[in-house]
Amino acid sequence: MDTDQLHEALTRAGLTEYQAAVYLAVLEMGSGPVVDVAERTDVPGSQVYEVVRTLEDRGFVETIDRDRLHAQAMEPVDVLAELRETGQLLTDAAEEIERRWERPDPEQHRVSVVKRRATVIERTRDAVADADVAVEIAMTADQFREIRSSLEAAARRGVVVHVAINGPLDGLDEELDDSAITEVRHSETPGSLLAIVDRTKSFVSPNYHHDEEYGVLVDDQILSFMMHWTFLTCGWVPWETVHETGDVEATYVSIEECVSDLAALWHDGAAIEVSVAGSDTDTGEPVELDGELVWMLTDETPPAREPRYEHLGGNVTLVVESGDDVYTVGGWGAVYEDVEADVVTVNEVSTDERASERAASRRYS
């Protein structure tokens, strides 16, 4: 770095033009009369003494009274520390400006495109930290490690967290023994970063287009529902479970997956006890109910023993008998049912002496 560049750096760090010039002159001289310093710079003789004293106050130089006032550079420990702190501050400021520039206001944009995958991960982490009901997320093992603490915290406060790891597992299965995360599945097939949080926010970024790094942020329930179906059918149902936790047999944030998994048991007459957490479709008030799953309604009623997902894309309804009441339970966006379910939990599946009778009723009704 030449003297001109060093002078520019010092002024950017907060020194005035005169202060930078005087300090560099003193550095070059080591020690000398202040009048000689003035001769080496463009600083007027009438101002050089004041400039030297301001540098002394900041710890850059010290003065010595002899026959004439001398100045010498102090050991630059404090100077170097100040410059490095200033440099770090400027670096941090640059990163924050970049972050703010790339981060659109979610209140103004339902769909936003950002330039960096890191921005998508950051925004996903923020949304997970605020999640109340459910998180569905597909990502690589490395991306999971970046956001894991937020996912674990969400799961511990009761949020259903479904994680799908795409690409190499990279030893992650061995790290999940004590994880609070509801379920983790895995496929070696490469895939994109895809997250759906509380049915309203979703985040997408391709993992394998390195020359086109970008991301999409969505704050819209309808588009998030489409993302949910992509996650469910392409990044969840076909994949292998590598971790699950909890005492329940299964927890569903998708009523379609619930019907797909339970249809065969239901046809065989099993008594299936479930819990439903959701909202009243008329009032929007929270609803929690426990009872027996007594019927399932789909576009083909009753559903097949192994229904295909294309047959579950229409109306899907669970009928739950709770105490003396019977409730119809719909999934995401339910209108005609009594309850829109956020989470369906299977608490118990059992076969009793009435199983054959129930099976016959379900088969021929």
Secondary structure as UniProt FT lines:
FT   HELIX           3..12
FT   TURN            13..14
FT   HELIX           17..29
FT   STRAND          31..33
FT   HELIX           34..40
FT   HELIX           45..57
FT   TURN            58..59
FT   STRAND          61..65
FT   STRAND          69..73
FT   HELIX           77..102
FT   TURN            106..108
FT   STRAND          111..114
FT   HELIX           117..129
FT   STRAND          134..139
FT   HELIX           141..156
FT   TURN            157..158
FT   STRAND          160..166
FT   TURN            170..171
FT   HELIX           172..175
FT   TURN            177..178
FT   STRAND          183..187
FT   STRAND          193..197
FT   TURN            198..200
FT   STRAND          201..205
FT   HELIX           210..212
FT   STRAND          215..219
FT   HELIX           221..235
FT   TURN            236..238
FT   STRAND          240..244
FT   STRAND          250..252
FT   HELIX           255..267
FT   TURN            268..269
FT   STRAND          271..280
FT   TURN            281..283
FT   STRAND          286..297
FT   HELIX           309..311
FT   STRAND          317..322
FT   TURN            323..324
FT   STRAND          325..330
FT   TURN            332..333
FT   STRAND          339..350
FT   TURN            353..354
FT   HELIX           355..364
//
